[in-house]
Amino acid sequence: MANGISVARIKDIIIADSVSKTEDGNFIARKAYFYQHGKGGGTLERSISRDLAKAGIKHTIIKSGEQKKSADKTLKATTHWWVEFSVEQEI
């Protein structure tokens, strides 16, 4: 879903280590972890939904998951939770 909301605006609203935009206009938020401390990927998904709703931004969670890898220099290559979501155009 193409929209005019910027990655910077989303970063100001949600708590994530990284936010990027896909070619089709969806957002992907990632949060790295070393120990889960009883949390799972659903925690990030709920946090993103709560924060976007609080900011008045209509959104749809498309998919979410967990990437388990050894520590590396980039977030995409290390253990993290991720959530892909779309947002509606802000007025």
C-alpha positions as a printed NumPy array, in Angstrom:
array([[  0.   ,   0.   ,   0.   ],
       [  1.691,   3.178,  -1.12 ],
       [  1.492,   6.059,   1.299],
       [  3.112,   9.346,   2.146],
       [  4.101,   8.557,   5.737],
       [  7.865,   8.622,   6.075],
       [ 10.161,   6.176,   7.829],
       [ 11.256,   9.07 ,  10.061],
       [  7.65 ,   9.677,  11.169],
       [  7.19 ,   5.989,  12.016],
       [ 10.506,   5.975,  13.944],
       [  9.213,   8.899,  16.018],
       [  6.109,   6.926,  16.972],
       [  7.2  ,   3.337,  17.615],
       [  9.977,   1.759,  19.662],
       [ 12.2  ,  -0.296,  17.361],
       [ 15.89 ,  -0.55 ,  16.576],
       [ 15.316,  -0.124,  12.867],
       [ 12.476,   0.811,  10.537],
       [ 12.615,   0.437,   6.773],
       [ 10.163,   0.643,   3.908],
       [  9.564,  -2.141,   1.4  ],
       [  9.215,  -1.614,  -2.343],
       [  5.429,  -1.948,  -2.062],
       [  5.209,   0.761,   0.627],
       [  4.914,  -1.406,   3.737],
       [  7.114,  -0.836,   6.765],
       [  9.328,  -3.372,   8.523],
       [ 10.322,  -2.704,  12.121],
       [ 13.062,  -4.732,  13.801],
       [ 14.091,  -5.042,  17.442],
       [ 17.225,  -6.972,  18.359],
       [ 17.553,  -9.045,  21.501],
       [ 20.16 , -11.172,  23.218],
       [ 17.942, -12.627,  25.933],
       [ 14.178, -12.807,  25.491],
       [ 13.347, -12.189,  29.163],
       [ 10.022, -13.967,  28.685],
       [  9.051, -11.859,  25.685],
       [  8.306, -13.021,  22.185],
       [  7.707, -11.492,  18.781],
       [  4.1  , -10.785,  19.713],
       [  5.341,  -8.235,  22.212],
       [  6.807,  -6.079,  19.426],
       [  3.684,  -6.517,  17.312],
       [  1.417,  -5.377,  20.172],
       [  3.715,  -2.452,  20.991],
       [  3.703,  -1.223,  17.386],
       [ -0.094,  -1.543,  17.11 ],
       [ -0.6  ,   0.294,  20.393],
       [  1.764,   3.151,  19.494],
       [  0.38 ,   3.64 ,  15.982],
       [ -3.208,   3.586,  17.268],
       [ -2.29 ,   6.076,  19.995],
       [ -0.899,   8.384,  17.278],
       [ -4.156,   8.02 ,  15.322],
       [ -2.567,   6.1  ,  12.451],
       [ -4.686,   3.328,  10.962],
       [ -2.551,   0.305,  10.21 ],
       [ -2.617,  -3.383,   9.364],
       [ -0.112,  -5.932,  10.637],
       [  0.788,  -8.047,   7.615],
       [  3.154, -10.549,   9.192],
       [  5.712, -10.868,  11.938],
       [  8.403, -13.241,  13.021],
       [ 11.713, -13.907,  14.629],
       [ 15.123, -14.15 ,  12.996],
       [ 17.676, -16.177,  14.953],
       [ 21.289, -15.778,  13.916],
       [ 24.689, -15.272,  15.456],
       [ 25.72 , -11.766,  16.401],
       [ 26.857,  -9.743,  13.419],
       [ 27.475,  -6.136,  12.515],
       [ 24.04 ,  -5.467,  11.043],
       [ 20.64 ,  -5.795,  12.674],
       [ 19.208,  -7.781,   9.765],
       [ 21.945, -10.379,  10.276],
       [ 21.52 , -10.819,  14.036],
       [ 18.79 , -12.237,  16.267],
       [ 15.728,  -9.989,  16.211],
       [ 11.955,  -9.794,  16.072],
       [ 10.403,  -8.15 ,  13.028],
       [  6.958,  -6.87 ,  12.099],
       [  5.772,  -5.894,   8.632],
       [  2.818,  -3.509,   8.565],
       [  1.036,  -1.071,   6.304],
       [ -0.403,   2.302,   7.255],
       [ -3.092,   4.446,   5.709],
       [ -2.285,   7.852,   4.259],
       [ -2.319,  10.584,   6.883],
       [ -4.667,  13.465,   6.136]])
